[in-house]
Amino acid sequence: MADSTAVGTAPQRRHDTREAVLFGGVYGAVLASSMVAALTQYGHTSAEARGYDAAWVLVTALASALAHGYAHYIAERAPHRRWDVVRALWEEWPLVVAVLPTVFLLAGAWWRWWPAKGVEYAAFALNVLILFLLGLLTARWTARSWPTAALMGAGDALLGLVVVVANALIK
């Protein structure tokens, strides 16, 4: 039986689903909010602009997922099998899924289901809610009480909001 820690090989690290969902969810929610802030910074709030915004948020999420998956593939430096790179890219699906609510809100404004002006506030609120829920879930998974979990979720949402505001101010 071959030892996976033999000279020249590294044990392959598998990211568990919970870790991937939490990482991708947080990253995707912050990315979506930052993108909406950057795209609406100059006041382009027409329905057509919101369609463009929806496309850019989705394209950016896909590019980020590809970059993250590829980085994991390279960083682990384990001997790779033929489909390992595809698996590494696929494991970034939570990041793309996390931006879909924002894409849906922006696309809905493009389709004129609701007003295009001000939809960014709904997107921010939705992403802060996602950050809160992910923080709450994580705290509950680690056996925290409901009040403690709610406080931790609120702290995570606030931290995410600070990151989004800082991103918006930098751009």
N, C-alpha and C positions, 0 to 999 in steps of 0.2 A: 504494500500500500504506500503510495507516494505521500510524502509530507508536504503540505502546502506552504511551509515556511522554509523550504530548501533554499540554498543559496541561489540568488537570481530570480526568485519568484516572490510575490507578495500575496497574502491571502486576499481574495476578492471581497470587497466590501459591498454588501447588498443593502440598499436603502429600504427600510421597511415602509409599508404603505402609509402608516400614521405619520411618520416623519415627512414623507414626500407630500402628503396632503397638507400638513401644517405649513411646511416651508413654502410650497407652491401657492397655497391660499393667501398667506401673508404677503409674499412677494407680489403675487398677482393683484391683490387689492391695492397695495401701495403703488404699484406700477400703473394700474388703471387710473387711480386718482391723480397721480403725477402727470400722466399723459393728458387727461382732460384739462387739468390746470394749465399745462403748457399750450394746448391747442386752443383754449378759449381766452388766453391771455390778451389777445389783441381784439377781442370783442366780435369775432365772427360767429354769429349765433343763428344764421339762417338754417333752414331745413337742409339745404344742399351741403352746407358746411358740416352739419352734424353727421351726414352720411360719410363724408370724408373723414371726420373724426373717428367714427365707428371703425372704418377700415384701417386707419392708422393704429388704433388701440389694438386691434386684432393682429395686425402684421407685426407690431412691436412685441406683443406677447409671444407670438410664434418664433420670432427671431431670438427673444430672450430664452425661451425654452430650448431652442436649438443650441444656443451658446452654453447654457447651463449643462445640458446633457453631454455635449462635447467636452466641456471642462471636466465633468465627472469621469468621463471615459479616459481622458488623457491623464488626469491627476492620480488615478488609482494605480496606474502603471503595472497592472497585473497582466499576465499573459492573456491575450484576448482571443476569443473564438470569433468565428465569422459574423455572427449576428449580435455581438455584444454592443456594438455602437448603436444599432437600431434599438436595442433594449434600453440603453442609457438615454437615448433621445425620448423614447416612449415614456420613461419614468417621470418625465417633466410635465405630463398631462395636467396635474393639478394647477399649475401656473396658468395655463391657457383657460381652463375651466373657470378659474377665479375672475378672469376679466370678462367673461361672457355676460354677466348681469349689466355691466357698464356698456358693453357693446350693444346689448339689447335696448338699453335706455336711449342711447344715441341713435341707433337705427330706428327706434320708434318715433323719435323726433324727425328723422329724415322721411319716414313714411307718413308723417303728419298725424300720428296717433295722439300726440300731445304736443304742446308748444315747444319749439326748439330753444327759445330764449329761457334760460334758467334751468335747463335740464342738468347742467353740471352740478347744481346744488343737490339734486336728487341722487346723482351718481356719487358725490362725496358722502352723503348720508348713508347710502347703501354700502359703500366700501368701509366706512367706519363701523357700521353694524356688522359686516362680515368680520372685521378685525376683533370686535367685541366677542362675537360668537366663537371665533377660533380660540381666543384667550380663555373664555369660559369653558369651552370643551377641554382644552389642554389642562386646565386647573382641575376639572372634574375627573379626568383620566388619571391624575396623580392623587386622587382621593382627598382633595380639598373640600371643605364644606361649601354649601351653596353661597352663603354670604361672602366667604373668602374668594370663591371662584368668580363671583360677580365683580368684586373689587379688582381682581386680577384682570378680568376681561375689560373692565373700564380703563385700567392702566394701560393695557395693550392697545386699546382703541385710541387713547390719548397719545401714546407714543407714536402710533401710526399717523395720527393727525399732524403731529409735530414734524415727522419726516416729510409728509406731503407738503406742508406749508414751507418748510425749509427748501424743498425741491422747487416749489413754485417761485420762491424769492430768488433763488440762485439763477433760474432761467430767465 
